[in-house]
Amino acid sequence: MRHVTLRQLRVFDTVARHLSFSRAAEELHLTQPAVSAQVKELEGHAGMPLFERVGRKTYLTDAGRTLLPYARTILAQLHEAEEALARMKGVAGGRLNIAVISAGDYFFPRLLAVFLARHPGVTLNLTVHNREELLHRLAENLTDLAVMVRPPQGLDIVQEPFAPHAYVIVAPPSHPLAGKRRVPIARVLEEPFVVRERGSDTWMAMQEAFGERMRDVRVAMEIRSNETIKQAVIARMGLSFMSEHAIAQERDIGQLTVLDVVGFPARRHWFVVHRSTKRLPPVAEVFKAFLLAEGARWLAQSLHASPKPGRPAARRRDAAKQR
């Protein structure tokens, strides 16, 4: 095992967590063949297989289960060493290590751009995850800060709200309910819905928003990707319950519209979260303070970065007047 690389251990840990080569590839931003190649090389060093396939499912072998805690210990120690060095560098030369729930990737880069412009010496490690993956990174101390909507229960964490967050019901502009005022929830439930997967932050928020009526939701499709859901709604395959941040661009250019439904928007908050025992590097402390002081203002601006959609002809007339 003397020639094992950290890259191989990271890939092995990710595949072991998901028990899926395809999901590991998605998280690591690699191709599935690249993931398989890294695991195969590690198995060559180990001298035995680490995974086995039974039907369509992937399982750890006895050797894989034996190696996994050692791999995670090595990765955790490396992360601790990086944190110790980052604390010595301070803010100017620090590394900001932050993980964001998937709906946050629609606005979070703008917040980061503002912060990095003020602190040009900072390097960034930003990762975007679904809820399960984000909670794993918190639990395993793989990130300094996490940004999410529903902080976990059962973890010893510090959670602080920094901005409001609304969930809305979206439809294509040509939908019969578009433009209607105060649409009853019963009428909305007559329509099919395209939704995020069960267990996701958005699914849980939808359960809270609909309450007992959740059982009446006609789920046409469950999809893991917000982008795919938006395309499905644009194609008139159903309504959806989504973060207003996720649909801001499509709303501004007139591809999607927010329905005026009784009881909506469903209002929540964005939280910045970290383990209570975490010794935050100086750059993480400064970024957290930035979020708490200015996050709400910059996030609100990100929702209105583009002009509101009007009729295409009206927009052309306005442009002609300005020439």
C-alpha positions as CSV (number, residue, x, y, z in Angstrom):
1,M,0.0,0.0,0.0
2,R,3.0,2.3,-0.1
3,H,2.1,3.8,-3.4
4,V,-1.5,4.6,-2.7
5,T,-2.5,8.2,-3.5
6,L,-4.8,10.6,-1.7
7,R,-6.8,10.9,-4.9
8,Q,-7.5,7.1,-4.8
9,L,-8.5,7.3,-1.1
10,R,-10.9,10.2,-1.8
11,V,-12.5,8.3,-4.7
12,F,-12.7,5.1,-2.6
13,D,-14.4,7.0,0.3
14,T,-16.9,8.7,-2.0
15,V,-17.9,5.4,-3.7
16,A,-18.1,3.7,-0.4
17,R,-20.4,6.4,1.0
18,H,-22.8,6.3,-2.0
19,L,-22.3,2.6,-2.9
20,S,-22.6,3.9,-6.4
21,F,-19.9,4.7,-9.0
22,S,-22.1,7.0,-10.9
23,R,-23.1,9.1,-7.9
24,A,-19.5,9.3,-6.8
25,A,-18.5,10.5,-10.2
26,E,-21.2,13.2,-10.1
27,E,-20.0,14.4,-6.7
28,L,-16.3,14.4,-7.6
29,H,-17.0,16.0,-11.1
30,L,-15.3,13.0,-12.8
31,T,-16.4,10.6,-15.4
32,Q,-17.5,7.2,-14.2
33,P,-14.6,5.5,-16.1
34,A,-12.2,7.8,-14.2
35,V,-13.7,6.8,-10.9
36,S,-13.6,3.1,-11.8
37,A,-9.9,3.5,-12.8
38,Q,-9.0,5.0,-9.5
39,V,-10.7,2.2,-7.6
40,K,-9.1,-0.4,-9.8
41,E,-5.6,1.1,-9.1
42,L,-6.4,1.1,-5.3
43,E,-7.5,-2.5,-5.5
44,G,-4.2,-3.3,-7.2
45,H,-2.3,-1.8,-4.3
46,A,-4.5,-3.7,-1.8
47,G,-4.2,-7.0,-3.7
48,M,-7.9,-7.8,-3.5
49,P,-11.3,-6.3,-4.6
50,L,-12.8,-3.6,-2.5
51,F,-16.3,-3.6,-4.1
52,E,-18.5,-6.3,-5.5
53,R,-21.7,-6.2,-7.6
54,V,-24.7,-8.2,-6.7
55,G,-27.4,-7.7,-9.3
56,R,-27.5,-3.9,-9.9
57,K,-26.2,-3.0,-6.4
58,T,-22.7,-2.3,-5.3
59,Y,-21.4,-3.5,-1.9
60,L,-18.2,-3.2,0.0
61,T,-16.2,-6.4,0.3
62,D,-14.7,-7.5,3.6
63,A,-11.4,-5.9,2.4
64,G,-13.3,-2.7,1.6
65,R,-14.9,-2.5,5.0
66,T,-11.5,-3.1,6.6
67,L,-9.8,-0.4,4.6
68,L,-12.5,2.3,4.8
69,P,-11.9,3.5,8.4
70,Y,-8.2,3.8,7.7
71,A,-8.8,5.8,4.5
72,R,-11.2,8.2,6.4
73,T,-8.7,8.7,9.2
74,I,-5.9,9.6,6.7
75,L,-8.2,12.0,4.9
76,A,-9.4,13.6,8.2
77,Q,-5.8,14.1,9.4
78,L,-4.8,15.7,6.1
79,H,-7.8,18.1,6.5
80,E,-6.7,18.9,10.0
81,A,-3.2,19.7,8.8
82,E,-4.6,22.0,6.1
83,E,-6.8,23.8,8.7
84,A,-3.8,24.3,11.0
85,L,-1.7,25.8,8.2
86,A,-4.7,28.0,7.1
87,R,-5.0,29.4,10.7
88,M,-1.3,30.4,10.5
89,K,-1.9,32.2,7.2
90,G,-4.7,34.3,8.5
91,V,-7.3,35.9,6.2
92,A,-5.1,37.3,3.5
93,G,-3.5,33.9,2.6
94,G,-6.3,31.7,3.9
95,R,-8.4,29.1,2.2
96,L,-12.2,29.4,2.4
97,N,-13.6,25.8,2.5
98,I,-17.4,26.0,2.2
99,A,-20.2,23.6,1.1
100,V,-23.6,24.8,-0.2
101,I,-26.9,23.0,-0.7
102,S,-27.8,22.6,-4.3
103,A,-30.4,25.5,-4.4
104,G,-27.7,27.8,-3.2
105,D,-25.6,27.6,-6.3
106,Y,-27.9,30.0,-8.1
107,F,-26.9,32.9,-5.9
108,F,-23.9,32.0,-3.8
109,P,-21.2,32.7,-6.4
110,R,-22.3,36.3,-6.4
111,L,-21.8,36.5,-2.6
112,L,-18.4,34.9,-2.9
113,A,-17.4,37.3,-5.7
114,V,-18.1,40.3,-3.4
115,F,-16.2,38.7,-0.6
116,L,-13.2,37.7,-2.7
117,A,-13.0,41.2,-4.3
118,R,-12.5,42.6,-0.8
119,H,-10.0,39.8,0.2
120,P,-8.0,39.1,-3.0
121,G,-5.5,36.8,-1.3
122,V,-8.1,34.3,-0.3
123,T,-8.3,30.9,-2.1
124,L,-11.6,29.2,-2.4
125,N,-12.9,25.6,-2.2
126,L,-16.6,25.6,-2.9
127,T,-18.6,22.4,-3.2
128,V,-22.3,22.0,-4.0
129,H,-24.3,19.0,-2.7
130,N,-27.7,17.5,-2.0
131,R,-28.8,17.3,1.6
132,E,-27.4,13.8,2.3
133,E,-23.9,14.7,0.9
134,L,-23.9,18.1,2.8
135,L,-24.7,16.5,6.1
136,H,-21.9,13.9,5.5
137,R,-19.4,16.7,5.0
138,L,-20.6,18.4,8.2
139,A,-20.5,15.2,10.2
140,E,-17.1,14.2,9.0
141,N,-15.5,17.6,9.4
142,L,-14.9,17.9,5.7
143,T,-16.0,21.6,5.4
144,D,-15.5,24.7,7.5
145,L,-18.9,26.2,6.8
146,A,-22.1,24.9,5.3
147,V,-25.0,27.0,3.8
148,M,-28.4,25.3,3.9
149,V,-32.1,25.9,4.6
150,R,-32.8,23.1,7.1
151,P,-30.0,22.6,9.6
152,P,-29.7,19.0,10.8
153,Q,-31.0,17.7,14.1
154,G,-28.8,15.5,16.3
155,L,-25.5,17.2,15.3
156,D,-23.7,19.5,17.8
157,I,-23.8,22.5,15.5
158,V,-24.0,26.3,15.5
159,Q,-26.7,27.5,13.1
160,E,-27.3,31.2,12.3
161,P,-29.9,32.6,9.8
162,F,-28.5,35.2,7.5
163,A,-31.2,35.8,4.8
164,P,-34.8,35.0,4.0
165,H,-35.6,32.3,1.6
166,A,-38.9,31.7,-0.2
167,Y,-40.3,28.6,-1.9
168,V,-42.8,29.2,-4.7
169,I,-45.1,27.2,-7.1
170,V,-44.0,27.7,-10.7
171,A,-45.6,27.1,-14.0
172,P,-45.1,27.9,-17.7
173,P,-46.4,31.4,-18.5
174,S,-49.1,29.8,-20.8
175,H,-50.6,27.8,-18.0
176,P,-54.3,28.5,-17.3
177,L,-53.5,29.5,-13.7
178,A,-50.8,32.0,-14.7
179,G,-51.9,35.5,-13.8
180,K,-54.8,34.3,-11.6
181,R,-55.1,35.9,-8.2
182,R,-55.3,34.0,-4.9
183,V,-55.5,30.5,-6.5
184,P,-56.9,28.0,-3.9
185,I,-54.5,25.2,-2.9
186,A,-57.2,22.7,-3.9
187,R,-57.1,23.9,-7.5
188,V,-53.3,23.6,-7.6
189,L,-53.5,20.0,-6.4
190,E,-55.5,19.1,-9.4
191,E,-52.3,19.6,-11.5
192,P,-49.4,17.1,-11.8
193,F,-46.1,18.1,-10.0
194,V,-42.5,17.6,-11.0
195,V,-40.5,17.5,-7.7
196,R,-37.1,17.0,-6.1
197,E,-36.3,13.6,-4.8
198,R,-37.6,12.4,-1.4
199,G,-35.3,13.4,1.5
200,S,-33.9,16.5,-0.3
201,D,-34.2,19.9,1.4
202,T,-36.8,21.0,-1.2
203,W,-38.9,17.8,-0.7
204,M,-38.9,18.4,3.1
205,A,-39.8,22.1,2.7
206,M,-42.7,21.0,0.4
207,Q,-44.0,18.6,3.0
208,E,-44.0,21.4,5.6
209,A,-45.7,23.9,3.2
210,F,-48.5,21.5,2.0
211,G,-48.9,19.9,5.5
212,E,-51.7,17.3,5.4
213,R,-52.4,18.1,1.8
214,M,-49.1,16.6,0.8
215,R,-50.7,13.3,0.3
216,D,-52.9,14.9,-2.4
217,V,-50.0,16.0,-4.5
218,R,-50.0,14.3,-7.8
219,V,-46.2,13.5,-8.3
220,A,-45.6,13.0,-12.0
221,M,-41.8,12.8,-11.7
222,E,-39.1,12.9,-9.0
223,I,-35.9,14.4,-10.3
224,R,-32.6,15.1,-8.6
225,S,-31.7,18.1,-10.8
226,N,-33.3,21.6,-10.5
227,E,-32.2,22.3,-14.0
228,T,-34.1,19.3,-15.4
229,I,-37.1,20.1,-13.3
230,K,-37.2,23.6,-14.8
231,Q,-37.0,22.3,-18.3
232,A,-39.9,19.8,-17.5
233,V,-42.1,22.7,-16.2
234,I,-41.3,24.8,-19.3
235,A,-42.3,21.8,-21.4
236,R,-45.7,21.8,-19.6
237,M,-45.1,18.4,-17.9
238,G,-46.4,19.8,-14.6
239,L,-46.1,22.5,-11.9
240,S,-43.2,22.5,-9.4
241,F,-42.4,23.7,-5.9
242,M,-39.0,25.4,-6.1
243,S,-36.7,27.9,-4.4
244,E,-37.3,31.4,-5.8
245,H,-33.5,31.6,-6.2
246,A,-33.5,28.6,-8.5
247,I,-36.0,30.1,-10.9
248,A,-35.0,33.8,-10.9
249,Q,-33.4,33.8,-14.3
250,E,-36.2,31.8,-16.0
251,R,-38.8,34.1,-14.4
252,D,-36.9,37.2,-15.6
253,I,-36.8,36.1,-19.2
254,G,-40.4,34.9,-19.2
255,Q,-39.8,31.1,-19.4
256,L,-41.4,30.5,-16.0
257,T,-44.0,32.3,-13.9
258,V,-44.7,32.2,-10.1
259,L,-48.3,31.3,-9.4
260,D,-50.2,33.4,-6.8
261,V,-51.4,30.6,-4.5
262,V,-53.1,31.0,-1.2
263,G,-50.5,30.3,1.6
264,F,-47.5,30.9,-0.7
265,P,-44.6,31.8,-0.9
266,A,-43.5,29.3,1.9
267,R,-41.0,31.4,3.8
268,R,-37.8,29.9,5.3
269,H,-34.3,31.2,6.0
270,W,-30.8,30.5,4.8
271,F,-28.5,29.4,7.5
272,V,-24.7,29.4,7.9
273,V,-23.8,26.2,9.8
274,H,-20.7,24.7,11.4
275,R,-19.8,22.2,14.1
276,S,-19.8,23.8,17.5
277,T,-16.4,22.2,18.3
278,K,-14.9,23.5,15.0
279,R,-12.0,25.9,15.2
280,L,-12.8,28.1,12.3
281,P,-9.9,29.5,10.4
282,P,-9.7,33.3,10.4
283,V,-10.9,33.5,6.8
284,A,-14.0,31.4,7.7
285,E,-14.7,33.6,10.7
286,V,-14.5,36.7,8.5
287,F,-16.7,35.2,5.8
288,K,-19.3,34.1,8.3
289,A,-19.4,37.7,9.7
290,F,-19.8,38.9,6.1
291,L,-22.8,36.6,5.6
292,L,-24.5,37.7,8.8
293,A,-24.0,41.4,8.2
294,E,-24.5,41.6,4.4
295,G,-25.8,38.3,3.1
296,A,-29.4,39.3,3.0
297,R,-28.8,42.5,1.1
298,W,-26.6,40.8,-1.6
299,L,-29.0,37.9,-1.9
300,A,-32.0,40.2,-2.4
301,Q,-30.1,41.9,-5.2
302,S,-29.4,38.6,-6.9
303,L,-33.1,38.0,-7.2
304,H,-33.5,41.2,-9.2
305,A,-30.3,41.2,-11.2
306,S,-32.2,41.2,-14.5
307,P,-35.1,43.4,-15.7
308,K,-38.5,42.0,-15.0
309,P,-40.0,40.3,-18.0
310,G,-42.6,42.1,-20.1
311,R,-44.2,41.2,-23.4
312,P,-41.5,40.7,-26.0
313,A,-43.1,43.4,-28.2
314,A,-43.2,45.8,-25.3
315,R,-39.5,45.2,-24.6
316,R,-38.7,45.9,-28.2
317,R,-40.6,49.2,-28.1
318,D,-38.8,50.2,-25.0
319,A,-35.4,49.4,-26.6
320,A,-36.4,51.4,-29.7
321,K,-37.2,54.5,-27.6
322,Q,-33.8,54.4,-26.0
323,R,-31.9,54.3,-29.3
